[in-house]
Amino acid sequence: MFNHAPDGYICPFCLFVRGVENENVLSVQSDLVYSDEVVTALISAHQWANNQGHVLIIPNQHFENLFDLPLAVATQIQGVARRLALVMKKVYNCDGISTRQHNEPAGNQDVWHYHLHLFPRYLNDNLYKSSYCFMPADERAMYALRLRDGL
């Protein structure tokens, strides 16, 4: 209905959930923070300078966007988001948490698999005025370990 993935799209999140690491996947298995039968959470390969350690929460089954996402899966994602937000507050000692989710090209969606961003927030961090960059896997692994240990 509201899908925009090009023909032949190779979904990096579906590959990650299956444990595949290749040129189509920026994320590696050491990014894994949490996984169950419905939801996976991982440290994002892209990080904002003042909000490092942000997490992506994805359904294990492929749903392109919010319009496709079953309510039961959305509920599971929100439960994991809440649990990880509480861990972030403790582990990162952050002042707050923001979530962000994009749908369709006009909504700035750029990966055609539903994903919810979970950001640690700090007073005057200027998250929405800053840009992001790639974080090396070894640095991401440290954030993933901290959050896994906090769970």
Z-matrix of the N, CA and C atoms (Angstrom, degrees):
N
C 1 1.457
C 2 1.529 1 110.81
N 3 1.319 2 118.65 1 -58.90
C 4 1.461 3 122.98 2 -179.89
C 5 1.523 4 109.41 3 -120.03
N 6 1.325 5 116.71 4 51.61
C 7 1.454 6 120.91 5 -176.27
C 8 1.525 7 111.05 6 -106.96
N 9 1.322 8 115.06 7 145.33
C 10 1.464 9 120.80 8 -173.62
C 11 1.519 10 113.73 9 -133.52
N 12 1.323 11 117.87 10 2.74
C 13 1.461 12 119.26 11 179.41
C 14 1.524 13 108.98 12 -62.24
N 15 1.321 14 117.48 13 135.20
C 16 1.474 15 120.02 14 178.73
C 17 1.527 16 110.75 15 -69.52
N 18 1.306 17 116.57 16 158.87
C 19 1.457 18 121.58 17 175.66
C 20 1.522 19 109.24 18 -55.78
N 21 1.316 20 116.47 19 137.58
C 22 1.458 21 120.92 20 179.08
C 23 1.520 22 114.43 21 76.96
N 24 1.332 23 117.55 22 13.44
C 25 1.461 24 121.48 23 -178.12
C 26 1.525 25 110.45 24 -59.05
N 27 1.310 26 116.01 25 130.74
C 28 1.461 27 122.16 26 175.05
C 29 1.523 28 106.67 27 -102.88
N 30 1.310 29 116.22 28 112.12
C 31 1.468 30 120.80 29 -173.81
C 32 1.529 31 111.11 30 -80.29
N 33 1.341 32 117.39 31 116.40
C 34 1.461 33 119.71 32 -179.38
C 35 1.525 34 112.98 33 -66.59
N 36 1.320 35 117.92 34 -31.30
C 37 1.464 36 119.68 35 179.80
C 38 1.521 37 111.72 36 -73.66
N 39 1.317 38 118.01 37 -37.15
C 40 1.469 39 120.39 38 175.17
C 41 1.527 40 109.71 39 -63.04
N 42 1.331 41 116.61 40 -40.71
C 43 1.458 42 120.01 41 177.68
C 44 1.524 43 110.66 42 -64.19
N 45 1.318 44 117.61 43 -43.22
C 46 1.466 45 121.37 44 179.97
C 47 1.523 46 110.26 45 -59.99
N 48 1.328 47 117.38 46 -46.89
C 49 1.470 48 121.59 47 -179.40
C 50 1.530 49 110.12 48 -58.58
N 51 1.328 50 116.88 49 -35.82
C 52 1.474 51 121.14 50 179.48
C 53 1.531 52 112.13 51 -81.58
N 54 1.335 53 118.03 52 -3.45
C 55 1.456 54 121.28 53 178.37
C 56 1.515 55 114.77 54 85.07
N 57 1.339 56 116.57 55 15.23
C 58 1.463 57 121.02 56 -178.69
C 59 1.524 58 109.63 57 -86.11
N 60 1.320 59 116.15 58 131.76
C 61 1.461 60 121.91 59 173.87
C 62 1.516 61 107.45 60 -121.45
N 63 1.332 62 116.87 61 118.15
C 64 1.465 63 121.84 62 176.59
C 65 1.512 64 109.29 63 -158.14
N 66 1.317 65 117.31 64 -170.32
C 67 1.468 66 121.55 65 -175.09
C 68 1.529 67 113.51 66 -65.68
N 69 1.329 68 118.22 67 -14.36
C 70 1.461 69 121.24 68 177.88
C 71 1.526 70 113.13 69 -87.06
N 72 1.323 71 116.73 70 -5.20
C 73 1.464 72 121.50 71 -174.12
C 74 1.530 73 109.24 72 -125.43
N 75 1.320 74 117.32 73 114.76
C 76 1.468 75 120.57 74 175.73
C 77 1.523 76 110.64 75 -73.82
N 78 1.317 77 116.41 76 -30.66
C 79 1.456 78 121.55 77 -176.87
C 80 1.524 79 110.51 78 -82.39
N 81 1.321 80 114.70 79 150.55
C 82 1.462 81 122.03 80 177.59
C 83 1.526 82 108.42 81 -124.58
N 84 1.313 83 116.93 82 163.87
C 85 1.462 84 120.40 83 -173.00
C 86 1.523 85 113.16 84 -63.02
N 87 1.313 86 118.80 85 -22.79
C 88 1.471 87 120.33 86 176.25
C 89 1.530 88 112.01 87 -70.48
N 90 1.339 89 117.63 88 -9.18
C 91 1.469 90 121.85 89 175.28
C 92 1.529 91 111.99 90 -79.11
N 93 1.325 92 116.91 91 -13.22
C 94 1.460 93 121.72 92 -174.47
C 95 1.520 94 111.66 93 -62.26
N 96 1.322 95 115.93 94 128.51
C 97 1.457 96 122.68 95 177.14
C 98 1.523 97 110.34 96 -107.19
N 99 1.332 98 116.27 97 -42.09
C 100 1.469 99 120.74 98 -174.20
C 101 1.526 100 108.64 99 -155.59
N 102 1.320 101 116.04 100 145.91
C 103 1.455 102 120.08 101 174.69
C 104 1.517 103 109.58 102 -154.96
N 105 1.320 104 115.57 103 139.42
C 106 1.458 105 122.11 104 170.95
C 107 1.524 106 107.52 105 -137.61
N 108 1.305 107 118.72 106 -164.94
C 109 1.463 108 120.67 107 -176.07
C 110 1.528 109 113.54 108 -70.86
N 111 1.332 110 118.50 109 -15.88
C 112 1.465 111 122.01 110 -175.69
C 113 1.527 112 113.34 111 -116.12
N 114 1.319 113 117.26 112 -35.44
C 115 1.465 114 122.71 113 -168.24
C 116 1.531 115 111.28 114 -130.39
N 117 1.332 116 115.21 115 145.44
C 118 1.465 117 122.06 116 172.48
C 119 1.528 118 108.03 117 -129.03
N 120 1.329 119 116.21 118 142.52
C 121 1.467 120 122.11 119 175.73
C 122 1.524 121 107.96 120 -125.83
N 123 1.330 122 115.13 121 137.82
C 124 1.451 123 120.97 122 -177.98
C 125 1.518 124 110.54 123 -144.97
N 126 1.320 125 115.13 124 155.41
C 127 1.456 126 120.43 125 173.52
C 128 1.524 127 107.24 126 -71.42
N 129 1.312 128 116.74 127 132.02
C 130 1.457 129 121.31 128 -179.11
C 131 1.529 130 110.93 129 -70.39
N 132 1.322 131 115.42 130 142.56
C 133 1.470 132 120.48 131 175.23
C 134 1.526 133 110.93 132 -69.04
N 135 1.329 134 116.76 133 -24.52
C 136 1.466 135 121.41 134 177.39
C 137 1.524 136 108.74 135 -102.17
N 138 1.315 137 115.87 136 130.70
C 139 1.457 138 121.14 137 -177.11
C 140 1.526 139 110.33 138 -131.15
N 141 1.314 140 115.66 139 150.17
C 142 1.462 141 123.25 140 174.44
C 143 1.522 142 107.44 141 -95.10
N 144 1.303 143 116.49 142 140.32
C 145 1.474 144 122.29 143 -172.10
C 146 1.526 145 113.73 144 -53.74
N 147 1.317 146 116.98 145 -41.70
C 148 1.472 147 120.09 146 -175.74
C 149 1.529 148 113.22 147 -96.01
N 150 1.318 149 117.91 148 4.40
C 151 1.465 150 121.57 149 -174.72
C 152 1.525 151 110.63 150 -138.77
N 153 1.303 152 115.96 151 43.20
C 154 1.458 153 120.14 152 -174.99
C 155 1.525 154 111.95 153 -68.35
N 156 1.327 155 113.61 154 150.65
C 157 1.460 156 120.47 155 -178.02
C 158 1.507 157 112.97 156 91.90
N 159 1.343 158 117.33 157 16.55
C 160 1.464 159 118.75 158 -178.64
C 161 1.521 160 110.33 159 -71.99
N 162 1.319 161 114.84 160 150.03
C 163 1.457 162 123.54 161 -170.20
C 164 1.522 163 110.41 162 -114.47
N 165 1.334 164 115.26 163 146.53
C 166 1.456 165 122.46 164 169.52
C 167 1.520 166 107.57 165 -108.07
N 168 1.312 167 116.02 166 133.54
C 169 1.463 168 121.13 167 177.46
C 170 1.523 169 106.54 168 -115.74
N 171 1.326 170 115.92 169 123.79
C 172 1.462 171 121.39 170 -173.32
C 173 1.527 172 110.67 171 -128.83
N 174 1.328 173 116.58 172 150.10
C 175 1.462 174 118.47 173 169.77
C 176 1.534 175 108.34 174 -75.50
N 177 1.318 176 117.21 175 145.07
C 178 1.465 177 120.34 176 178.93
C 179 1.520 178 111.79 177 -69.40
N 180 1.319 179 116.37 178 -30.44
C 181 1.457 180 121.30 179 176.09
C 182 1.527 181 108.16 180 -87.43
N 183 1.322 182 116.88 181 148.21
C 184 1.461 183 120.18 182 -177.26
C 185 1.530 184 111.85 183 -76.88
N 186 1.316 185 115.28 184 117.60
C 187 1.466 186 124.14 185 168.77
C 188 1.518 187 104.58 186 -131.38
N 189 1.319 188 117.20 187 128.11
C 190 1.461 189 119.20 188 -173.39
C 191 1.520 190 113.02 189 -68.47
N 192 1.307 191 117.65 190 -40.69
C 193 1.461 192 119.31 191 -173.05
C 194 1.524 193 110.99 192 -156.51
N 195 1.304 194 115.46 193 -175.87
C 196 1.461 195 122.21 194 -178.18
C 197 1.520 196 112.23 195 -58.47
N 198 1.315 197 116.99 196 -31.04
C 199 1.467 198 121.26 197 -177.97
C 200 1.518 199 111.95 198 -69.08
N 201 1.338 200 117.24 199 -26.85
C 202 1.462 201 122.83 200 179.87
C 203 1.522 202 112.94 201 -92.59
N 204 1.311 203 117.41 202 -20.42
C 205 1.455 204 122.70 203 -168.77
C 206 1.532 205 111.73 204 -71.73
N 207 1.336 206 118.35 205 119.84
C 208 1.465 207 119.99 206 176.48
C 209 1.531 208 110.81 207 -63.86
N 210 1.299 209 115.64 208 146.16
C 211 1.466 210 120.96 209 -178.14
C 212 1.525 211 111.75 210 -58.03
N 213 1.313 212 117.88 211 -39.25
C 214 1.466 213 120.39 212 -179.78
C 215 1.528 214 111.06 213 -62.56
N 216 1.322 215 117.72 214 -38.20
C 217 1.463 216 121.60 215 178.35
C 218 1.530 217 109.60 216 -71.07
N 219 1.325 218 116.81 217 -41.21
C 220 1.470 219 120.73 218 177.11
C 221 1.528 220 110.53 219 -58.65
N 222 1.309 221 116.37 220 -39.97
C 223 1.465 222 121.16 221 178.98
C 224 1.525 223 110.42 222 -63.86
N 225 1.335 224 117.07 223 -41.75
C 226 1.463 225 120.76 224 177.86
C 227 1.534 226 110.83 225 -63.10
N 228 1.332 227 115.87 226 -42.67
C 229 1.465 228 120.48 227 179.58
C 230 1.523 229 110.26 228 -61.28
N 231 1.323 230 117.39 229 -44.48
C 232 1.465 231 120.55 230 179.66
C 233 1.522 232 111.66 231 -64.57
N 234 1.314 233 116.82 232 -35.55
C 235 1.464 234 119.71 233 176.78
C 236 1.518 235 111.70 234 -63.74
N 237 1.328 236 116.74 235 -43.23
C 238 1.463 237 120.91 236 177.59
C 239 1.523 238 109.70 237 -66.92
N 240 1.326 239 117.68 238 -39.48
C 241 1.471 240 120.96 239 177.91
C 242 1.523 241 110.89 240 -59.33
N 243 1.311 242 116.27 241 -44.00
C 244 1.468 243 120.18 242 179.72
C 245 1.529 244 110.67 243 -63.34
N 246 1.319 245 115.52 244 -46.20
C 247 1.468 246 120.01 245 -179.21
C 248 1.522 247 110.74 246 -61.28
N 249 1.325 248 117.14 247 -45.78
C 250 1.466 249 120.22 248 179.90
C 251 1.524 250 112.12 249 -69.55
N 252 1.327 251 117.78 250 -33.01
C 253 1.465 252 120.24 251 176.81
C 254 1.528 253 110.76 252 -61.08
N 255 1.309 254 116.18 253 -42.11
C 256 1.467 255 119.98 254 178.10
C 257 1.528 256 111.05 255 -64.19
N 258 1.320 257 116.67 256 -39.23
C 259 1.466 258 120.74 257 177.76
C 260 1.527 259 109.98 258 -67.46
N 261 1.336 260 117.65 259 -42.73
C 262 1.471 261 120.58 260 178.44
C 263 1.521 262 111.25 261 -58.01
N 264 1.327 263 116.32 262 -44.54
C 265 1.469 264 120.05 263 -179.92
C 266 1.526 265 110.36 264 -55.89
N 267 1.318 266 116.00 265 -42.39
C 268 1.458 267 121.05 266 -177.67
C 269 1.532 268 111.57 267 -75.35
N 270 1.328 269 117.54 268 -50.13
C 271 1.459 270 122.56 269 -172.48
C 272 1.526 271 112.52 270 -74.72
N 273 1.334 272 116.92 271 -42.46
C 274 1.466 273 120.86 272 -177.95
C 275 1.526 274 112.36 273 -90.08
N 276 1.318 275 117.07 274 -10.94
C 277 1.457 276 121.46 275 -176.52
C 278 1.531 277 111.04 276 53.29
N 279 1.333 278 114.96 277 43.68
C 280 1.469 279 119.88 278 -178.42
C 281 1.525 280 110.49 279 -87.68
N 282 1.329 281 115.10 280 161.55
C 283 1.463 282 121.65 281 -176.85
C 284 1.520 283 113.09 282 -84.12
N 285 1.317 284 116.66 283 -18.97
C 286 1.462 285 120.78 284 -178.36
C 287 1.517 286 110.20 285 -169.23
N 288 1.324 287 114.93 286 -177.57
C 289 1.463 288 122.64 287 -179.49
C 290 1.527 289 107.71 288 -136.27
N 291 1.325 290 116.37 289 140.62
C 292 1.470 291 121.28 290 171.16
C 293 1.517 292 108.59 291 -123.83
N 294 1.330 293 114.71 292 145.14
C 295 1.456 294 120.33 293 170.26
C 296 1.514 295 107.50 294 -114.71
N 297 1.328 296 114.69 295 151.36
C 298 1.460 297 119.57 296 179.02
C 299 1.519 298 107.72 297 -149.19
N 300 1.332 299 115.93 298 140.47
C 301 1.453 300 120.55 299 -178.26
C 302 1.513 301 108.24 300 -148.07
N 303 1.334 302 117.46 301 134.62
C 304 1.460 303 122.97 302 -173.96
C 305 1.526 304 110.81 303 -116.92
N 306 1.331 305 116.67 304 144.36
C 307 1.457 306 122.18 305 178.87
C 308 1.515 307 110.26 306 -134.96
N 309 1.316 308 115.68 307 129.61
C 310 1.462 309 124.77 308 175.74
C 311 1.532 310 111.48 309 68.32
N 312 1.319 311 117.15 310 162.93
C 313 1.469 312 120.36 311 -178.09
C 314 1.528 313 113.48 312 -56.52
N 315 1.312 314 118.26 313 -42.13
C 316 1.465 315 120.43 314 -179.52
C 317 1.526 316 111.66 315 -67.51
N 318 1.326 317 116.88 316 -20.99
C 319 1.462 318 121.60 317 177.06
C 320 1.521 319 112.51 318 -94.80
N 321 1.332 320 116.83 319 12.28
C 322 1.472 321 124.37 320 178.36
C 323 1.525 322 114.59 321 69.71
N 324 1.329 323 118.06 322 21.13
C 325 1.459 324 119.44 323 174.15
C 326 1.529 325 108.32 324 -70.86
N 327 1.342 326 116.89 325 132.35
C 328 1.462 327 119.62 326 179.83
C 329 1.525 328 113.44 327 -128.75
N 330 1.311 329 117.81 328 -6.74
C 331 1.459 330 123.08 329 170.05
C 332 1.520 331 105.58 330 -120.02
N 333 1.312 332 116.61 331 127.08
C 334 1.468 333 120.69 332 -170.64
C 335 1.519 334 111.73 333 -89.26
N 336 1.332 335 115.22 334 52.03
C 337 1.464 336 124.86 335 174.41
C 338 1.523 337 104.22 336 -147.05
N 339 1.324 338 117.19 337 126.36
C 340 1.462 339 120.75 338 -178.72
C 341 1.531 340 109.54 339 -49.13
N 342 1.320 341 116.04 340 135.60
C 343 1.457 342 121.14 341 173.09
C 344 1.531 343 109.58 342 -153.07
N 345 1.316 344 114.27 343 141.49
C 346 1.456 345 122.43 344 178.65
C 347 1.518 346 107.93 345 -109.77
N 348 1.336 347 116.51 346 125.35
C 349 1.461 348 121.80 347 175.93
C 350 1.527 349 108.58 348 -85.11
N 351 1.320 350 115.96 349 138.28
C 352 1.460 351 122.42 350 176.21
C 353 1.528 352 106.99 351 -125.93
N 354 1.338 353 115.75 352 111.52
C 355 1.464 354 121.91 353 -173.95
C 356 1.521 355 112.07 354 -108.39
N 357 1.334 356 117.06 355 134.13
C 358 1.464 357 118.75 356 165.92
C 359 1.531 358 107.46 357 -73.11
N 360 1.313 359 116.47 358 138.38
C 361 1.470 360 120.10 359 -178.53
C 362 1.522 361 110.39 360 -121.63
N 363 1.325 362 114.13 361 146.08
C 364 1.456 363 123.01 362 179.85
C 365 1.514 364 108.01 363 -131.41
N 366 1.317 365 117.69 364 146.94
C 367 1.457 366 121.23 365 -179.95
C 368 1.524 367 109.93 366 -52.64
N 369 1.316 368 115.93 367 131.31
C 370 1.465 369 123.37 368 178.26
C 371 1.531 370 113.85 369 59.31
N 372 1.326 371 117.65 370 33.83
C 373 1.467 372 120.26 371 -178.43
C 374 1.534 373 113.77 372 -79.91
N 375 1.321 374 118.28 373 -12.68
C 376 1.471 375 122.45 374 177.74
C 377 1.524 376 114.10 375 56.57
N 378 1.318 377 116.81 376 36.29
C 379 1.466 378 120.67 377 -178.86
C 380 1.524 379 112.28 378 -50.68
N 381 1.304 380 117.85 379 -49.59
C 382 1.456 381 121.07 380 -173.41
C 383 1.530 382 113.46 381 -78.34
N 384 1.321 383 117.46 382 -3.77
C 385 1.462 384 121.17 383 176.37
C 386 1.526 385 111.84 384 -107.42
N 387 1.327 386 117.08 385 -1.44
C 388 1.460 387 119.96 386 -176.91
C 389 1.531 388 110.40 387 -106.65
N 390 1.306 389 115.83 388 167.31
C 391 1.458 390 120.93 389 178.27
C 392 1.522 391 108.89 390 -109.80
N 393 1.314 392 115.26 391 169.32
C 394 1.451 393 119.35 392 -178.45
C 395 1.521 394 111.03 393 -111.60
N 396 1.318 395 114.56 394 163.34
C 397 1.463 396 120.73 395 176.79
C 398 1.524 397 108.69 396 -144.62
N 399 1.307 398 116.16 397 166.43
C 400 1.458 399 122.32 398 179.27
C 401 1.520 400 110.14 399 -72.87
N 402 1.342 401 116.92 400 134.06
C 403 1.458 402 121.74 401 175.33
C 404 1.530 403 107.89 402 -106.92
N 405 1.324 404 118.10 403 130.24
C 406 1.464 405 120.83 404 179.65
C 407 1.532 406 112.36 405 -59.14
N 408 1.320 407 116.01 406 150.60
C 409 1.465 408 122.55 407 -175.44
C 410 1.522 409 112.77 408 -58.59
N 411 1.316 410 118.46 409 -37.55
C 412 1.466 411 119.50 410 -178.64
C 413 1.529 412 111.78 411 -66.04
N 414 1.324 413 117.49 412 -33.85
C 415 1.466 414 120.65 413 176.41
C 416 1.524 415 110.56 414 -71.88
N 417 1.340 416 116.69 415 -41.24
C 418 1.475 417 120.30 416 178.50
C 419 1.521 418 110.54 417 -61.86
N 420 1.322 419 116.70 418 -37.83
C 421 1.463 420 121.27 419 -178.41
C 422 1.527 421 111.22 420 -59.42
N 423 1.312 422 117.13 421 -35.30
C 424 1.467 423 120.07 422 179.26
C 425 1.528 424 110.99 423 -65.54
N 426 1.344 425 116.85 424 -41.42
C 427 1.463 426 119.94 425 177.48
C 428 1.524 427 110.71 426 -66.24
N 429 1.321 428 116.70 427 -42.14
C 430 1.470 429 120.41 428 -179.93
C 431 1.520 430 110.16 429 -60.90
N 432 1.312 431 116.61 430 -43.93
C 433 1.470 432 120.77 431 179.94
C 434 1.526 433 111.30 432 -62.05
N 435 1.308 434 117.26 433 -43.58
C 436 1.466 435 121.03 434 178.73
C 437 1.530 436 111.68 435 -58.96
N 438 1.348 437 115.17 436 -43.84
C 439 1.466 438 118.28 437 -179.49
C 440 1.519 439 111.69 438 -71.67
N 441 1.324 440 117.52 439 -41.03
C 442 1.479 441 119.87 440 176.81
C 443 1.524 442 110.49 441 -59.44
N 444 1.330 443 116.01 442 -43.72
C 445 1.469 444 119.59 443 178.69
C 446 1.528 445 111.31 444 -63.16
N 447 1.322 446 116.65 445 -33.02
C 448 1.465 447 121.45 446 179.45
C 449 1.520 448 113.76 447 -73.08
N 450 1.330 449 115.52 448 -22.32
C 451 1.463 450 119.16 449 178.42
C 452 1.522 451 110.47 450 -74.55
